[in-house]
Amino acid sequence: MQSSGASPPRSFDSSKHTGGMKVKINIVRPLFPGIAELQEEFADCLASGMVTNNSRHVRKFEEQLQAFFSSRNPPVSFCNGEMALFHLIQAWKEKLGYGAHESFDVLVPSFTFSGTVNAIVLNNLRPVFCDIDETLTLCPRKIRKNDIPAKMIVAVGVYGNLPDIDELGKVAREKGMVLLFDNAAAFGSRYGGKFASNLGYGEIFSFHATKMFSSMEGGAAVVDEPQMVETLRHLRDFGQYEKSRGDVSIPGLNSKMQEISALVGLKNLDRIGFILESRSRRIGRYREFFMGLEKKGRLRNMVVRDNVLCTYLYYPVILEEEATDFVNYMQGMEVAVRRYYTAVHDLRYYKDKYAAMNLDVTDGIKDRIVALPLHTDMSDGEIEYLFETVTNYFGGRS
Ligand SMILES: *Cc1c(COP(=O)(O)O)cnc(C)c1O
């Protein structure tokens, strides 16, 4: 149960748990339709041979996503979130007049998933690591203060939280930068009741099995410029703008969504109201419990602005100390936790390679932050067990 690491084992009273029984809680529990719900339509796809290449269900999925987002343009689906981001950045790079071999600086938080920064680097652009504020998202104040001549900002909706979009937008306009959002983890989150795309910014989402809304693998880009929809559709199809010769206007990759993913996505979109509502009730309970621990000085919670609706992919807590003991304790009690997100500027490939602003907040939390499971269909018993386990961890501390 205790780690065999350097820190001394700490005693705790497992008898406090109901009957001393452990309850196994995985880090995520994807919500998928049963095979019976898909059988007929997928059989049709297989029989007709129409399993990919912008077929019927992909188009229908995009239509229904457009209705969900109330977006000006239909979202463009992709095989996953990272490819959606890769191509969104690529499309903007081209629109700004840069060739594939040219480059510019892109402001990005270090506190994100490696995939965000990989998508920048693989577009031959240079990431400049930026700091976050107490919302764990990009800090506009620190960006305003710097004088790096970047052409683009990629903000990230970590854990479904959103940054101060008004302020970021202002800074971006003042400095002549394009503002994009990696909202891979922020499906359903809103800012002032709106999605980033409703405010005129390009954004992407991930529908990976670990995310709150899933098509198994999948992703989409939502953009405000009709022209960019066309570019993105070409990019996911090798860059082909016509099919008779397969002529390309820009080099793309094969990053199309398959019909089976669109089918699963459609079924889950049918119950997105249930998903968001279920999460919202559980989020309320988590916030109340963890704000109580914050008041006792045990940990800190992620700040969510009043005008932000956060759908919470995981529930992050910031401990007062390095997280190894807590992680081992929780794992020992069979509650899976994740050291997520991380500081990308610290990862092996990125270390000391790219420019960085002052990263005080990022460096201050990166080894103390832990993501706890928060499933859409988590039972009361599981939630109580998770809370009790956390309470006992702190109870066992002097
Ligand atoms: C999950 C995630 C991704 C990757 O999305 P995939 O669909 O798995 O490719 C990228 N960025 C962030 C911030 C994420 O949370």
The ligand as an SDF file (V2000), in Angstrom:
LIG
                    3D

 15 15  0  0  0  0  0  0  0  0999 V2000
   -6.4740   15.0550  -24.8340 C   0  0  0  0  0  0  0  0  0  0  0  0
   -5.7320   16.2520  -25.2340 C   0  0  0  0  0  0  0  0  0  0  0  0
   -5.1280   16.3320  -26.4980 C   0  0  0  0  0  0  0  0  0  0  0  0
   -5.0800   15.1870  -27.4640 C   0  0  0  0  0  0  0  0  0  0  0  0
   -6.3160   14.8170  -28.0020 O   0  0  0  0  0  0  0  0  0  0  0  0
   -6.3930   13.4140  -28.7880 P   0  0  0  0  0  0  0  0  0  0  0  0
   -7.7940   13.3190  -29.2710 O   0  0  0  0  0  0  0  0  0  0  0  0
   -6.0610   12.3490  -27.7990 O   0  0  0  0  0  0  0  0  0  0  0  0
   -5.4210   13.4630  -29.8980 O   0  0  0  0  0  0  0  0  0  0  0  0
   -4.4910   17.5110  -26.8410 C   0  0  0  0  0  0  0  0  0  0  0  0
   -4.4610   18.5580  -26.0150 N   0  0  0  0  0  0  0  0  0  0  0  0
   -5.0180   18.5060  -24.7790 C   0  0  0  0  0  0  0  0  0  0  0  0
   -4.9600   19.7210  -23.9110 C   0  0  0  0  0  0  0  0  0  0  0  0
   -5.6740   17.3530  -24.3500 C   0  0  0  0  0  0  0  0  0  0  0  0
   -6.2190   17.3260  -23.1210 O   0  0  0  0  0  0  0  0  0  0  0  0
  1  2  1  0
  2  3  1  0
  2 14  2  0
  3  4  1  0
  3 10  2  0
  4  5  1  0
  5  6  1  0
  6  7  2  0
  6  8  1  0
  6  9  1  0
 10 11  1  0
 11 12  2  0
 12 13  1  0
 12 14  1  0
 14 15  1  0
M  END
$$$$
